[in-house]
Amino acid sequence: MKEITVICVAYRRYQNIPVLIHAFLAQTLQNFRLIVIHDGYDAEMDNLLKPYQAAHPDVFSYRFSETRFGDYGHSLRDMGIKMADTEYILLTNDDNYYCPKFLEYMFTPMRQWPAPPDIVMCDMIHSHNRPGGRPQAPYNFFETKPARFSVDMGCFIARTALAKQVGFRDKTHDGDATYFEDLLKAAGNAKIAKIPHVLFVHN
């Protein structure tokens, strides 16, 4: 049974995206559907992704937007939210990757809590220098929390119903933070679960 739709936005990262795909194919919990949405048509990407879809049609598919948006992938994320039909959704990028137990840990609260959470977060490794304005070098531990400058889109999953309610309205550089804040507002008294493990690497 598919419980989560993973929407991965992409643009010509030919060497990176196989890592992201294999990170999900290697998950200990295979409850996902992974959809790659590429910003405009690209023949090389088409040839790269076609074998994955042929080999794993039950979990993997891809498509190209009719036009190139060039807006940090935000328009593609909005498209992906509309496509999702599972209880939960994850938005991520083609150069990110996850540990094999990411979904297993992230879905633990759904099995254990009396009422399933609205959002589940994990800690992460951030590849940027001074991530969120913190005085730290790249590829160091990044503790997340539900606040601007302390969350990345790829480190949390959310109820799809909430994502559909808010959409992805902010197409600026900080659109991911706006999306998270919109989810919190839409949920009201949001039930947030925090998994105290580093499960995600942001590139």
N, C-alpha and C positions, 0 to 999 in steps of 0.2 A: 504494500500500500504506500503510495506517495504522499508524504506529509508536508514536504517543503519544495517550493520552486526556487531554484537558484538562477538569477538573472545576471549574466556576465556581459558587460558591455566591452566592445573590442574595437581596436583600430590598428591594424598592421603590426602587431607585436608577434611576429611569426615564431620567434624563439621562445617567447614567454608563455603563450597560451597553452601549449601542450602540458606544461607543468601544472597549470590550474586545472585542466581537464583530468589529468592523472591523479591529482590530489583528491578529486571527488570519486573517481573510479576506484580508488584505494580505500575509501571510507569503510569503517567497520559497520556502519549503519547505512544500508542502501535504500533509504526512504526518500530519495530526492529525484527531482527532474531538473536537469541542467540545460538552460537555453542560452546560447551565445547570440548576441545581437551586434552585428558589425555596422560601423558608421559608413554607410554607402557600400556599393558593390566593390569587391576586390577579388580578382581571379586567383591570385596566389592563396588567399585565405580560403576561398571556396575549395580549392584542391587540397588544402591542408586539413580542413574540417570534414570533408565528405567521408573519408574512411572511418572516422569516429562515429558518425551518424549511422553508417552501414553496419558497424560492428556492435553498436550499443543503442539501437533504436528505442529501447524501452526507457532509457534514462537521458539520452543526449539528442539535442537537435540544434539547428542554427538557422539564422536568416540574416538578410541584409536590409537596411533601411533603403527606401527608394531614393533618398537624397542624403548627402552628407551634411550633418548639422554642425559639427565642430564646436560643441558647447559642453565640453568635459564629459560627454556621454549622458548628460542629464535627460535629453529628449528620448534617448534610447531607454533609459530607466523608466520613464513615464510609460513608454510603450510596453515594457516588460511587466510593469505592475498590472496593466490592463489584461495581459495575457495569462497571468497566474491564476490557477484554479485549485491550489492546495490550501491547507489551513495556515501555513506559514510561508514567508518569503525572505530571501536573502538577496541583497544587491551587492555585486562585487565587480572587480575589474580584471582584465585579462593578464595582468602581471602580478596578481596576488596569488598566495597559496596557503593551504590549510594542512594541519596535521591530520593523520588518518583517523583519529578519534574525535575530530571536531563535532560531527553530527551526533555521535554517541553521547558526548558530554552535554551538548546544547539541548538535547531532548530529554535529559534526565529530569528536569523540573516538570515536564509534561506528564511524566509517569508517576512522579512523587507528590506533587502539590495537589491539594484538594480541588483547586480551580486552576486551569492552565494559565501561565503568565501571558501578558500581552507582548512583552519584549524579553529576549534572553541575550545577555552580553557575555563576552569573554575578554580576557586581557590579550595583549598583542605585542609583536615586535614591529617597530616603525622604522622604515628605511631612511627617512628624511632627517636632516640636521635640525635640531631645535624643534621637534614636533610639538605642535600645540603651544609653541613659545617656551617650552621647557628647556632648561640648560643641559641638554644631553646630546651625545653624538648619535649618529645613525646606528641602526641594528642593536638597540638597547631595549630593555624591558619598558613597556608603556602600559601603565595601569589605567584602565578605562573607568569611566563613571558617566552617568546620564547627564552630561553638561557639555556645552559648546567648548571646543578645544580639548576635550577629553574623550571624544568618541570618534570612531571612523566608521563609515558605512559598512565596511566588510566585517566588522567585529560583532554585529548583532543581527538577530533574526526577529521578525515582527509578524504579528497576525496579518494575514493578507487582507482581511476585511478592513483593518485600519489603514493599510497602505492604499487600498483602493479609495477609501474615503478622502484621504489627503492628496493623493497623487504626488507628482514631483514638480512643483510649481516654480521653484527657484533655479534658474538656469545659470547662475553666477558661480564663481569659484567656490563659494561657501554653501552651495546648494545641498550638500549632504547633511550639514549641520541643521539647515532649515527643515529638511525632511525629517530628521530625528525629532526636532522640537514640535513639528506638526503632528507627528505620531503621538507624542506625549499629551498634547492638547486634545487631540481627538479621543484619546483613551480616557481622559478625565483623571481619575485616581488610578494611574497605570500600575499594573502589577509587573514589576521588573525583577527578573532573576539574574544574578551575577555568578558566572562560573569562574572561580579563581584559578584559572589555568591559562597559560599562553597557548592559544590554539591557532593563531592567525598571523601571517606575515604580510605586512603592507609594503608594497614597492612603489 
